[in-house]
Structures are given as structure tokens and as C-alpha cells.
Amino acid sequence: MLKLLSVFTSLFASCLLLTSCGGDFIFEETINTNAGNWAYEDVLQFDFTIDDTSKRYDLLLEVEHVGDYGYQNLYVQFHTQFPSGEKKTQLVSLELATKSGIWNGQCSGNTCTVGIRLQTNTVFEETGEHSISVEQYMRKSPLSGVVGMTLQIRPSDVK
């Protein structure tokens, strides 16, 4: 009976967490790689609309990878295109594991998901269609073990 109560409590807490965190995103999209193989030319493109430039936003990226992914990090290039046509590119190392080899985030079975804050309390200066593209920038193509990515944008809770 105690074990059943513990399972129920865990399920209830998980549901509460998911519903309280999931409802405030203004954008959320998942793009998977080609069967866990990510080639240089397979750019993951997220298109979204910003309607309010007076608000501040948090940009979050979830990276899903297999448990036997061969690297501690993942080098990517972020390409951001603004409604005006201006483009910015930034090279970033996404840290998937600690220096001692322990995966960041949560693992279940042979799949791990790590959440990474890309920007906190940021302002979009233009309304309209924006695009963030993520390009694999490791030394190997195709890169095995990266299942996909989810981009989430939500109003910032930082005042």
C-alpha cells in the first residue's frame, strides 16, 4: 500500500510539474535528426513570430541524445535571422556531460535529455518572423547519437 501511494504521489507531482511549466511557452517545436545521424547539411530550423517587443523572453534548448553518445559536448552554430533580414551567427559548445563523464540532464533507458538556457531575459527588437537555425559543427558528419532538439521560448520571469 505504501509503495502504491509513493507511485501515485510521484505521478501526481510529475503531472503537476509538466502542466505548470508547459503552458507558458509562446513557442515550442521539436525537430529530430535523421534517425540519430546529424549531417552538416541537415540544419534544424525553428521559425517563430514575436508580436511584443516590450516583453522579455527566455530561450531554452533541449538536446536529446543517446546514452552512448561519443562526446562530452556538441559544437553547433546558431544562425539567427531577424524580420529586417539581418543575420547573426554564433559558435557554441553545448555541454552534455560533466568533465568526469556524467550526463547532464535526465536519462531514461538509452536516451538522455539536457535542457540548456540559451538566453535569459532577452528582448527582441523587431516584431515579425524570426528564425533560429542550428547547424552541427563537430568534426564528423554525419554525427551519430543526437536524436533531436526542442526550442522553447517563454516570457521571462526575471524582473
N, C-alpha and C positions, 0 to 999 in steps of 0.2 A: 504494500500500500504506500509506504514511504517513497519507494522508487517511482511509482506511478505519479505521485504528487510532484516529485522532482522533475520528471519528464514534462508534465503539464506546465509547471512553472517556467521551465526553460523555453518551451514552445510559445507560451504567452509573452514572455519577455522578448523573444525574437520577433514575434509579430508586431509588438508594440514599437520596437526599435525600427523595424522596416517601414511601418506606416508613418511614424513620426519623422523619419529622415527623408523618405522618398517623395513626399507630397510637395515640397517647396522648390523643386528644380524648375527653372524656366526652359531648360534644355537638357536632354539626356538621350544619348544614342550609343549603341554598341556596334562595332564593326569587327568582324572576325577575319583572321588571316586565312590564306588558302590551305586548309587542313593542317594548320600549325606550322606552315612553312611561309616565311615572310621574305619575299624577294625585294630588291631595291626598287623595282618599278611598281610594286604594289603599295601605292601611297594610300593611307587611310585618311579620307577627307570628311570633315564634320562641318556642315553648313547650318547656320543658325541666324535668327533675327534678333536684334536688340532694338527695343522700342523706347526705352527710357534711359537717357544719358545722365540723369540726375542720381540714379541709384548706383551703389557699389556692388560688386559681384565677386564670388569665389569661383575659381575654375579648378575642377578636380578631375584627375585621370585615374581610372582603374586599369591596371595591366593584368591580364590573365595569362599565365604561363604554366607549362608542365613542371612537375616536381623534379625532373631530372634535366631541366634547362642547364646548359653547359657554362653559363657565365653568372657573375655576381651582379652585373649591371646590364643596361641596354642603352646604347647610344642611339639617339634619334635626332632628327632635325624637325623643328616645328616651323611651319610656314603659315603666317597669318596674313590674310587678305582682308582689307577693310572696304567698306562701301565706296570710298573715294577711289579705289584702285591701288592705294598704297599697299606695299607688301613688306613684311619683316620676316627674317629668318633667324632662328636661334638654335645652336647645337646644345643638347642637354644630355647628361648621363642620368638615366633613371636607375636608382639604386634598388635592386630587387632583393638583395641579401646583405647581411652584415659582413664585416671583414672576416668573421670566423665561419662564414658559410651558412648561417641560419637564415632561412627565408623570412623576409619582412611580410607583413600582411597575414592572411589566413590561408591554410592549406586544407584541402579535403580530398581524400583519395590521391590521385596523381595530378591534381590541379591546384594552383596557388593563385590568389588574387591579392594584389597590393594596391592600396589607394595612395595617390600622390597628389599633394596640393601643388598645382602649377602656379596659381596666383591667388592672393588673398586681398580682399578689399580693393579690387581694381575698378577703374572707371573706363567705360567705353565712351570715346569722344564723339562717335558718329552713330546715328540710328541707321537701321537697314540691315542688309545681308552681310554677314561676316563668314569667313571660312578659316578653319584651322586644319591644316594637313599635317600628318605625322609620317615622316619618312624614315625607314630603317637605315641606320648609319653605322652598322657594325662592319667588320672586315670580311664577313661571309654572306653570300647570297646564293640560294635562299638560306635564311636563318631559321633553324628548327627550334621549336619549343614555345614560340609566342603564339598563343591561341587567339587573342584579340584585345581590343581596348574599348573602354567606355569613357566618353567625355560627358561631364556633368557641369552645369552652370546653375548657380543659385544665388539669390540675393545674399549679400554678406551680413553676418550677424555682428561684425565688428563695428562699433560706433565711433 
